[in-house]
Amino acid sequence: MNFILRPPAFFTSLILSTLLLGCADSGTSSAPAPTANSVSQAVSSSIASAPAADNYLSLPVNEPASEWWHSAIFYEIWPRSFHDADGDGSGDFKGMTNKLDYLKELGVNGIWLTPVFEAPSYHGYDFQDFYNVEADYGTMADFENFIAQAHKRNIKVILDLVLNHISDKHQWFIKSANKEAGYDDYFIWRDERPASGWGQPWSAESNPAAVWHWNDTRKAYYYGAFGSSQPDLNLAKQVVIDELNKLATFWLGKGVDGFRLDAVRYAVEEGGYPLQADTQGTIDYWTIFSQHVKSVKPDAMLVAEAWADLKTIGKYRNNGKGLDSSFDFDFGTVVIDLLNPVVKQTADFGTMSTNNLKQNREGLWANLTARKAAAPISYFSPFLTNHDQTRIMYALENNLAKAKIAASLLMTSPGTLYIYYGEEIGLSQYKTGDDQYRRAIMQWDDKTTTGFNNTGEFWLDQAKWFPWMQNHQGWFANYWKTLQGTGKSVAAQEQDAQSLLNHYKRLIKVRNEHSALQLPQEVRYYPVDNQDVWLVENKAAQGSVWVAINLNPTTAAEFTVPNHLQGERVNKVFNTLVTIGKRLALEPAGIAIF
């Protein structure tokens, strides 16, 4: 029988039709788990030989789900843009606290807060004081209440922690520049700028001036990979290691559940390029830091931002002695290449495995096998985009069907997942260019204020946050006027059963209920006879979960069904009973989870 799997509203239109193909071979064969280098050849070979519907490729995982983050879905919040309780135009702790029930209903069980420490910039990645929260966001009491209220709802909170560099306005740097006793080793100073061999550590271009900056007070050059206003800390020195361990202890004492560690690849330099990144000293530093954090709070989670290929990222696990998790930057790139190959995501502060990515379902399988080849599957955290990248909705040309496919692929991928705030409603961006466009105001309702606050003040329209831009022109208020009433807000999508928001809610609910989707013991990929279909079986002790996704946003996809998927099944996405025959069809951008 042929079924087009649709949401319940369309199920009355399902009709029986003629059987298209005869029985598939009853025997099931399993290929060995491919390596990252061989997967494309293996999949291509399988497809070329027109395999029986029951043939599959196997990826053994065999990892215990022993840590709380193995089943977690995190929600990345850019505090300044999320919700503004006091109406000054910048989001704040009270605003975030007000929206915790929304996050609970969405189904996430973790929050990643981008920087909340005192800093001179709007983005906060240049800490000026490690022990005070950003005044724009509220008081320490407001922060502590936010943590308490999140925990009350069984939501963990991790903080963005930048240890590679700090603000040049930090007292440590000021004292070091003044040659105060005890602060010489906090930074890396040189009397002369190197003539060559140095540059931005994510680029092979020799450009010493990009990273060695003159300080007129000390009459010397200091190293700063991210610019003159953000000098690198000397993480090879024990006095600095001790200081940073101390601050980690302080924030763990405030109740946070771990840290997202910024720019981990660049902690300890051992010379010019390529010894400015991924050095042994860098890996050793993060191992030391991890061991300290675990000594204070054994179940604290550390996730690394390392813009690199998966093999390089895997080094930071250091055989289980280092960091707990790292973002999989390749995953989102694979998804975008699959759905909109014209748009390319770039690694602003690193490199990714963008070469030889397959612009079809092979790329998805290659990503999984590359993860397994580099480290345990549970180490990698898939996500679509973050605050440093073009938003997924914009990258997919604001196409709702493509956004639903992207969500389906993310929510059924093994590992600890991350959603960038607003992705669940298709929050897009005004244009490309400056980072501010990736960090737009959250759209809560269709009022002029977007439900962000009651005043209509938006930090994005305030010139004071962009001192480097002459004649900064506010843009968000006018941009929002073009979107009002078009179903983009949370309030509008909550009333629409077929909205992207409700799509996310359904998928998150299913994932939270099935460990096989979180960390399966084996993933079986079925290269069925339709290239538009992604069909995997996730096997776990509690049973198997099948995932079928139509990767085509405009055309239904029909395929031959493996024998042991046939029969009466419940599509967990819509909680509907389906009788599956030898052929199955998925609506455009459709997903079924059995």
C-alpha positions as CSV (number, residue, x, y, z in Angstrom):
1,M,0.0,0.0,0.0
2,N,1.1,3.6,-0.6
3,F,0.7,6.1,2.1
4,I,1.6,9.8,2.1
5,L,2.4,10.5,5.7
6,R,0.8,13.8,6.6
7,P,-0.2,15.6,9.8
8,P,-3.6,14.4,11.2
9,A,-5.6,17.0,9.4
10,F,-4.7,15.4,6.1
11,F,-5.0,11.7,7.2
12,T,-8.6,11.4,5.9
13,S,-7.3,11.8,2.4
14,L,-5.0,8.7,2.6
15,I,-6.0,6.2,-0.1
16,L,-4.9,2.8,-1.0
17,S,-3.1,2.4,-4.3
18,T,-1.5,-0.2,-6.4
19,L,1.5,-2.1,-5.1
20,L,4.5,-0.8,-7.0
21,L,7.2,-3.3,-6.3
22,G,7.4,-6.9,-5.3
23,C,8.9,-8.3,-2.1
24,A,12.4,-7.2,-1.2
25,D,14.9,-9.8,-0.3
26,S,14.2,-11.2,3.2
27,G,17.9,-11.5,4.2
28,T,19.4,-8.6,6.0
29,S,23.1,-7.8,5.5
30,S,25.2,-5.5,7.6
31,A,28.4,-3.8,6.3
32,P,31.1,-2.9,8.7
33,A,31.0,0.6,10.0
34,P,32.7,2.8,7.4
35,T,35.5,5.1,8.2
36,A,35.3,8.8,7.6
37,N,37.4,8.4,4.5
38,S,35.5,5.4,3.0
39,V,31.9,6.3,3.7
40,S,31.2,8.2,0.5
41,Q,32.6,5.3,-1.6
42,A,30.7,2.8,0.5
43,V,27.4,4.5,0.2
44,S,27.8,5.3,-3.5
45,S,28.7,1.7,-4.2
46,S,25.6,0.5,-2.3
47,I,23.3,2.8,-4.2
48,A,24.9,2.0,-7.6
49,S,24.3,-1.7,-7.1
50,A,20.6,-1.1,-6.3
51,P,20.5,-2.8,-2.9
52,A,17.5,-4.7,-1.6
53,A,15.4,-2.6,0.7
54,D,16.7,-4.5,3.7
55,N,20.4,-3.7,3.1
56,Y,21.9,-1.2,5.4
57,L,25.1,0.3,6.6
58,S,25.9,0.0,10.3
59,L,27.5,2.4,12.7
60,P,28.0,0.8,16.1
61,V,27.9,3.4,18.9
62,N,28.0,1.2,22.0
63,E,28.3,4.0,24.6
64,P,26.4,4.3,27.9
65,A,24.3,7.4,28.3
66,S,25.9,8.0,31.7
67,E,25.9,11.8,31.8
68,W,22.9,14.2,32.1
69,W,23.9,16.1,29.0
70,H,23.7,13.0,26.8
71,S,20.0,13.5,26.7
72,A,20.0,17.3,26.7
73,I,18.7,19.8,24.3
74,F,20.2,23.2,24.9
75,Y,18.8,26.6,23.9
76,E,21.4,29.3,23.2
77,I,20.2,32.7,24.5
78,W,21.7,36.0,23.4
79,P,20.6,37.9,26.5
80,R,20.6,41.3,25.0
81,S,18.0,40.2,22.4
82,F,15.8,37.8,24.2
83,H,13.4,39.7,26.5
84,D,13.7,43.1,28.1
85,A,11.9,43.5,31.4
86,D,12.9,47.0,32.3
87,G,12.3,48.6,28.8
88,D,15.8,50.0,28.2
89,G,16.2,48.2,24.9
90,S,18.5,45.4,26.2
91,G,17.3,42.1,27.3
92,D,18.0,41.1,30.9
93,F,17.9,38.4,33.6
94,K,14.4,39.3,34.7
95,G,13.3,39.1,31.1
96,M,14.9,35.7,30.6
97,T,13.3,34.5,33.9
98,N,9.9,35.6,32.5
99,K,10.3,33.3,29.5
100,L,11.4,30.2,31.3
101,D,7.9,28.7,31.1
102,Y,8.1,29.1,27.3
103,L,11.4,27.2,27.2
104,K,9.9,24.5,29.5
105,E,6.9,24.1,27.1
106,L,9.2,24.0,24.1
107,G,10.8,21.0,25.8
108,V,14.5,22.1,26.1
109,N,16.3,21.1,29.3
110,G,19.4,23.2,29.0
111,I,20.3,26.9,28.5
112,W,23.5,28.2,27.2
113,L,23.9,31.9,28.1
114,T,26.3,33.9,25.9
115,P,28.5,36.2,28.0
116,V,26.9,37.8,31.0
117,F,30.0,39.1,32.7
118,E,30.8,42.8,32.9
119,A,32.3,43.9,29.5
120,P,32.7,47.1,27.5
121,S,31.2,45.7,24.2
122,Y,27.6,44.8,23.4
123,H,28.6,41.1,22.7
124,G,30.5,40.7,26.0
125,Y,33.3,38.4,24.7
126,D,35.9,40.8,26.1
127,F,35.5,40.4,29.9
128,Q,36.3,43.4,32.0
129,D,35.4,41.8,35.4
130,F,35.1,38.0,35.8
131,Y,33.2,38.4,39.1
132,N,30.4,40.8,38.2
133,V,27.5,40.4,35.9
134,E,26.8,42.9,33.1
135,A,24.9,45.8,34.7
136,D,22.7,46.0,31.5
137,Y,21.3,42.6,32.4
138,G,20.6,43.3,36.1
139,T,22.1,42.5,39.4
140,M,23.8,39.4,40.8
141,A,20.6,38.7,42.7
142,D,18.7,38.8,39.4
143,F,21.2,36.3,38.0
144,E,20.9,34.0,41.0
145,N,17.1,34.1,40.8
146,F,17.3,33.2,37.1
147,I,19.4,30.1,37.9
148,A,17.1,29.1,40.7
149,Q,14.0,29.4,38.6
150,A,15.6,27.5,35.7
151,H,16.6,24.7,38.1
152,K,13.0,24.7,39.5
153,R,11.9,23.8,36.0
154,N,14.6,21.1,35.6
155,I,16.5,23.3,33.1
156,K,20.3,23.3,33.4
157,V,22.3,26.5,32.7
158,I,25.8,26.8,31.4
159,L,27.7,30.1,31.0
160,D,29.9,31.3,28.1
161,L,33.4,31.5,29.5
162,V,36.2,33.2,27.6
163,L,39.5,32.3,29.1
164,N,41.7,32.8,26.0
165,H,41.6,36.6,26.2
166,I,40.1,39.5,28.2
167,S,39.4,43.2,27.7
168,D,42.3,45.6,27.6
169,K,40.2,47.5,30.2
170,H,40.6,44.6,32.7
171,Q,42.7,45.5,35.7
172,W,45.0,42.6,35.0
173,F,46.0,44.1,31.7
174,I,46.3,47.6,33.1
175,K,48.6,46.4,35.9
176,S,50.7,44.3,33.5
177,A,51.1,47.2,31.1
178,N,52.3,49.3,34.1
179,K,54.7,46.6,35.1
180,E,53.2,46.1,38.5
181,A,54.8,43.3,40.4
182,G,53.1,39.9,40.0
183,Y,51.4,40.7,36.7
184,D,54.2,40.3,34.2
185,D,53.3,36.7,33.4
186,Y,49.6,37.4,32.8
187,F,50.1,38.3,29.2
188,I,52.6,37.6,26.4
189,W,54.9,40.6,25.9
190,R,57.7,41.2,23.4
191,D,60.1,44.1,22.9
192,E,60.0,43.6,19.1
193,R,57.2,42.6,16.8
194,P,58.1,39.4,14.9
195,A,59.0,40.1,11.3
196,S,57.1,37.2,9.8
197,G,55.6,33.8,10.6
198,W,52.8,35.0,12.8
199,G,49.2,35.9,11.8
200,Q,45.7,35.1,12.8
201,P,45.8,31.5,14.0
202,W,43.0,30.4,11.7
203,S,44.8,31.7,8.6
204,A,48.1,30.7,7.0
205,E,48.7,34.3,5.9
206,S,51.7,35.9,7.5
207,N,50.6,39.1,9.2
208,P,52.3,39.7,12.5
209,A,50.6,43.1,12.9
210,A,47.2,41.3,13.1
211,V,48.2,39.6,16.4
212,W,51.1,41.6,17.9
213,H,49.9,45.0,19.2
214,W,51.8,48.0,20.6
215,N,51.1,49.2,24.1
216,D,52.3,52.7,24.7
217,T,52.3,52.4,28.4
218,R,54.7,49.5,28.6
219,K,56.5,50.3,25.3
220,A,56.2,46.7,24.2
221,Y,54.1,44.5,22.0
222,Y,51.5,42.1,23.4
223,Y,49.8,39.1,21.7
224,G,46.1,39.3,21.0
225,A,44.7,36.8,18.4
226,F,41.3,38.6,18.4
227,G,42.5,42.2,18.1
228,S,44.2,44.9,20.1
229,S,41.3,45.3,22.5
230,Q,41.3,41.6,23.6
231,P,44.8,40.6,24.7
232,D,45.5,36.9,25.1
233,L,46.0,35.6,28.6
234,N,49.3,33.6,29.1
235,L,47.7,30.3,29.9
236,A,51.0,28.5,30.1
237,K,51.7,30.3,33.4
238,Q,50.6,28.8,36.7
239,V,49.6,32.1,38.2
240,V,47.1,32.6,35.4
241,I,45.9,29.0,35.6
242,D,45.2,29.5,39.3
243,E,43.3,32.7,38.7
244,L,41.0,31.1,36.1
245,N,40.4,28.0,38.3
246,K,39.4,30.4,41.1
247,L,36.8,32.2,38.9
248,A,35.4,28.8,37.7
249,T,34.9,27.8,41.3
250,F,33.1,31.1,42.0
251,W,30.5,30.6,39.3
252,L,30.0,26.9,40.0
253,G,29.2,28.1,43.5
254,K,26.5,30.3,42.0
255,G,24.8,27.2,40.8
256,V,25.7,27.1,37.1
257,D,25.9,23.6,35.6
258,G,29.0,24.1,33.4
259,F,30.6,26.2,30.8
260,R,30.7,26.8,27.1
261,L,34.4,27.4,26.5
262,D,35.2,30.0,23.8
263,A,38.0,29.7,21.3
264,V,39.6,26.7,22.9
265,R,42.0,26.1,20.0
266,Y,44.1,29.2,20.7
267,A,44.9,28.8,24.4
268,V,48.7,28.3,24.3
269,E,50.9,29.4,21.4
270,E,54.2,27.6,20.8
271,G,55.5,29.8,17.9
272,G,54.2,31.3,14.7
273,Y,51.7,29.6,12.4
274,P,50.8,26.7,12.6
275,L,51.9,26.6,16.2
276,Q,49.3,29.2,17.3
277,A,46.4,26.6,17.4
278,D,45.8,23.1,18.6
279,T,49.1,22.8,20.3
280,Q,49.9,20.2,22.9
281,G,50.1,23.0,25.5
282,T,46.6,24.0,24.5
283,I,45.2,20.5,25.0
284,D,47.1,20.1,28.3
285,Y,45.6,23.4,29.5
286,W,42.0,22.4,28.9
287,T,42.7,19.0,30.6
288,I,44.0,20.9,33.7
289,F,41.0,23.2,33.7
290,S,38.6,20.2,33.2
291,Q,40.1,18.3,36.1
292,H,39.7,21.4,38.3
293,V,36.1,21.9,37.4
294,K,35.3,18.2,38.1
295,S,37.0,18.4,41.4
296,V,34.6,21.2,42.4
297,K,31.5,19.9,40.7
298,P,31.8,16.3,39.3
299,D,28.7,16.6,37.1
300,A,29.6,20.0,35.6
301,M,29.6,19.9,31.8
302,L,32.3,21.6,29.6
303,V,31.6,22.1,25.9
304,A,34.2,23.4,23.5
305,E,33.9,25.9,20.7
306,A,36.6,24.7,18.2
307,W,36.0,25.7,14.6
308,A,37.9,22.8,13.1
309,D,37.4,19.5,11.4
310,L,36.0,16.7,13.5
311,K,39.4,14.9,13.9
312,T,41.0,18.1,15.4
313,I,38.0,18.7,17.6
314,G,38.2,15.2,18.9
315,K,41.7,15.9,20.4
316,Y,40.2,18.1,23.1
317,R,38.5,15.1,24.7
318,N,42.0,13.8,25.4
319,N,41.0,10.2,25.9
320,G,38.3,11.2,28.4
321,K,40.6,13.4,30.6
322,G,39.8,16.6,28.8
323,L,36.6,18.3,27.8
324,D,33.2,16.6,27.8
325,S,31.8,17.8,24.5
326,S,32.5,19.9,21.4
327,F,30.3,21.6,18.9
328,D,30.0,19.8,15.5
329,F,30.3,22.7,13.1
330,D,30.2,20.4,10.1
331,F,26.7,19.2,10.8
332,G,25.0,22.5,10.0
333,T,27.1,23.0,7.0
334,V,26.1,19.6,5.7
335,V,22.4,20.4,6.2
336,I,22.7,23.8,4.4
337,D,24.7,22.2,1.6
338,L,22.0,19.6,1.3
339,L,19.1,22.0,1.2
340,N,20.6,25.1,-0.4
341,P,24.0,24.4,-1.8
342,V,24.4,27.9,-3.2
343,V,24.8,29.3,0.4
344,K,28.1,28.5,2.1
345,Q,28.7,28.8,5.8
346,T,32.2,30.0,6.7
347,A,34.4,29.5,9.7
348,D,35.1,33.0,10.9
349,F,37.5,31.9,13.6
350,G,38.7,28.5,12.3
351,T,38.3,25.9,9.6
352,M,35.7,23.3,8.9
353,S,35.5,20.2,6.7
354,T,33.9,22.1,3.9
355,N,35.8,20.2,1.2
356,N,34.2,17.1,-0.4
357,L,30.9,17.5,1.5
358,K,28.2,15.6,-0.3
359,Q,25.2,17.7,-1.3
360,N,22.8,14.8,-0.7
361,R,22.0,12.2,2.0
362,E,25.6,10.8,1.7
363,G,26.8,13.9,3.5
364,L,24.6,13.1,6.5
365,W,26.0,9.6,6.8
366,A,29.5,10.8,6.2
367,N,29.1,13.3,9.1
368,L,28.0,10.6,11.4
369,T,30.8,8.3,10.6
370,A,33.3,11.1,10.8
371,R,32.1,11.8,14.3
372,K,32.6,8.2,15.3
373,A,36.0,8.0,13.7
374,A,37.2,11.1,15.7
375,A,35.7,10.4,19.2
376,P,32.8,8.8,20.9
377,I,29.5,9.9,19.2
378,S,28.4,11.4,22.5
379,Y,31.3,13.9,22.5
380,F,29.9,15.8,19.5
381,S,27.1,18.4,19.8
382,P,25.2,19.0,16.5
383,F,23.6,22.4,15.8
384,L,22.4,24.3,12.8
385,T,23.8,27.8,13.3
386,N,24.9,30.0,16.2
387,H,25.5,33.7,16.9
388,D,28.6,33.8,14.7
389,Q,26.9,32.4,11.6
390,T,24.3,33.3,9.1
391,R,21.0,32.2,10.6
392,I,19.7,29.0,9.2
393,M,16.4,30.5,8.1
394,Y,18.2,33.2,6.1
395,A,20.6,30.6,4.6
396,L,17.6,28.6,3.5
397,E,16.1,31.6,1.7
398,N,13.4,31.9,4.4
399,N,11.8,28.7,3.1
400,L,9.6,27.1,5.7
401,A,9.7,23.6,4.2
402,K,13.5,23.6,4.2
403,A,13.5,24.9,7.8
404,K,11.3,22.0,8.8
405,I,13.7,19.5,7.1
406,A,16.6,21.1,8.9
407,A,14.8,20.8,12.2
408,S,13.9,17.2,11.6
409,L,17.6,16.3,10.8
410,L,18.8,18.1,13.9
411,M,16.3,16.7,16.3
412,T,16.9,13.1,15.2
413,S,20.7,13.3,15.2
414,P,22.6,11.6,18.1
415,G,24.4,13.8,20.6
416,T,23.7,16.8,22.8
417,L,21.8,19.3,20.7
418,Y,21.7,23.1,20.5
419,I,19.1,25.5,19.2
420,Y,20.0,29.1,18.6
421,Y,17.2,31.3,20.1
422,G,14.5,32.0,17.5
423,E,15.4,29.1,15.2
424,E,12.3,27.4,16.4
425,I,10.2,30.2,14.9
426,G,12.3,30.8,11.8
427,L,13.9,34.0,13.1
428,S,15.8,35.3,10.1
429,Q,18.0,38.3,9.6
430,Y,17.7,41.7,7.9
431,K,20.8,41.1,5.7
432,T,24.3,39.7,5.9
433,G,27.4,41.6,6.9
434,D,27.8,42.7,10.5
435,D,27.3,40.3,13.3
436,Q,24.4,42.4,14.7
437,Y,22.1,41.1,11.9
438,R,22.5,37.5,13.3
439,R,21.4,38.6,16.7
440,A,18.0,40.2,16.1
441,I,15.3,40.8,18.7
442,M,13.2,37.8,19.6
443,Q,9.8,38.0,18.1
444,W,7.3,37.1,20.9
445,D,4.1,38.7,19.4
446,D,2.9,40.9,16.6
447,K,2.9,44.2,18.6
448,T,5.2,47.0,17.5
449,T,7.5,46.1,20.4
450,T,7.6,42.4,19.3
451,G,6.7,41.6,22.9
452,F,10.4,42.1,23.6
453,N,9.5,45.0,26.0
454,N,6.8,47.6,26.6
455,T,8.7,50.6,25.3
456,G,9.7,49.8,21.7
457,E,13.3,50.5,22.5
458,F,15.7,48.1,20.8
459,W,19.5,48.0,21.4
460,L,20.1,47.3,17.8
461,D,18.8,50.8,17.0
462,Q,20.9,52.5,19.6
463,A,24.2,53.9,18.2
464,K,26.0,53.7,21.5
465,W,26.6,49.9,21.0
466,F,28.4,50.4,17.7
467,P,31.1,53.0,18.3
468,W,33.2,51.7,15.3
469,M,30.3,52.5,12.9
470,Q,30.0,56.1,11.8
471,N,26.4,57.3,11.5
472,H,25.0,54.0,12.7
473,Q,21.4,53.8,11.3
474,G,18.9,51.8,13.4
475,W,17.3,49.1,11.3
476,F,15.4,46.7,13.5
477,A,12.2,48.6,14.1
478,N,11.7,49.2,10.4
479,Y,12.6,45.6,9.6
480,W,10.0,44.3,12.1
481,K,7.3,46.4,10.4
482,T,7.8,44.3,7.3
483,L,7.2,41.1,9.3
484,Q,4.4,42.0,11.6
485,G,1.2,40.0,11.0
486,T,3.0,37.5,8.7
487,G,2.9,34.6,11.2
488,K,6.5,35.0,12.3
489,S,6.0,35.5,16.0
490,V,5.7,33.0,18.8
491,A,2.1,34.0,19.5
492,A,1.1,33.5,15.9
493,Q,2.8,30.2,15.5
494,E,1.4,28.8,18.7
495,Q,-2.0,29.1,17.1
496,D,-0.9,27.3,13.9
497,A,-0.6,23.5,14.1
498,Q,1.6,23.4,11.0
499,S,4.0,26.1,12.1
500,L,7.7,25.7,12.5
501,L,7.4,26.2,16.3
502,N,4.9,23.4,16.7
503,H,7.1,21.2,14.4
504,Y,9.9,21.8,16.8
505,K,7.7,21.1,19.8
506,R,6.5,17.8,18.4
507,L,10.1,16.6,17.5
508,I,11.5,17.7,20.9
509,K,8.8,15.8,22.7
510,V,9.5,12.6,20.7
511,R,13.3,12.9,21.2
512,N,12.9,13.5,25.0
513,E,10.8,10.3,25.2
514,H,13.1,8.0,23.3
515,S,16.7,7.3,24.3
516,A,17.4,5.7,20.9
517,L,17.2,9.2,19.4
518,Q,19.5,10.7,22.0
519,L,22.3,8.2,22.1
520,P,21.6,5.0,20.2
521,Q,23.7,1.9,20.6
522,E,23.7,1.5,16.8
523,V,22.6,3.6,13.8
524,R,21.6,1.7,10.7
525,Y,21.4,3.7,7.5
526,Y,19.2,2.3,4.7
527,P,20.1,3.7,1.3
528,V,16.7,3.2,-0.1
529,D,15.7,3.5,-3.8
530,N,14.9,7.2,-3.6
531,Q,17.8,9.7,-3.1
532,D,15.4,12.2,-1.4
533,V,14.7,9.8,1.5
534,W,16.9,9.7,4.7
535,L,16.0,6.5,6.4
536,V,17.8,5.4,9.6
537,E,17.1,2.9,12.4
538,N,18.4,3.9,15.8
539,K,18.7,0.8,18.0
540,A,18.9,0.9,21.8
541,A,18.2,-1.4,24.7
542,Q,14.7,-0.1,25.0
543,G,14.0,-0.9,21.3
544,S,14.5,0.6,17.8
545,V,13.3,3.9,16.5
546,W,13.0,4.5,12.8
547,V,13.3,7.9,11.2
548,A,12.2,8.6,7.7
549,I,12.6,12.2,6.3
550,N,11.8,13.5,2.9
551,L,14.7,15.8,2.0
552,N,12.8,17.3,-0.9
553,P,10.8,20.5,0.2
554,T,8.5,20.5,-2.8
555,T,7.9,16.9,-4.0
556,A,6.5,13.8,-2.2
557,A,9.0,11.0,-2.0
558,E,8.1,7.3,-2.3
559,F,10.4,4.4,-1.5
560,T,10.6,0.7,-1.0
561,V,10.2,-0.2,2.7
562,P,12.5,-2.6,4.5
563,N,10.7,-5.8,5.5
564,H,11.0,-5.3,9.2
565,L,9.6,-1.8,9.1
566,Q,6.4,-3.0,7.4
567,G,3.2,-3.6,9.4
568,E,1.2,-1.6,11.8
569,R,3.2,1.3,13.3
570,V,2.6,4.5,15.3
571,N,4.0,7.6,13.7
572,K,5.3,9.2,16.9
573,V,5.4,12.7,15.5
574,F,1.6,12.9,15.2
575,N,0.7,9.9,17.4
576,T,-1.2,8.3,14.5
577,L,-1.5,4.7,13.6
578,V,-0.2,3.7,10.2
579,T,-0.2,0.4,8.3
580,I,3.0,0.3,6.3
581,G,3.2,-1.8,3.2
582,K,6.0,-2.5,0.7
583,R,6.0,1.1,-0.5
584,L,5.7,4.3,1.5
585,A,5.4,7.9,0.5
586,L,6.3,11.0,2.5
587,E,4.8,14.4,1.8
588,P,7.2,17.2,0.8
589,A,9.5,17.9,3.8
590,G,7.7,15.2,5.7
591,I,9.0,13.2,8.6
592,A,7.8,10.0,10.2
593,I,9.3,8.5,13.4
594,F,8.2,4.9,14.2
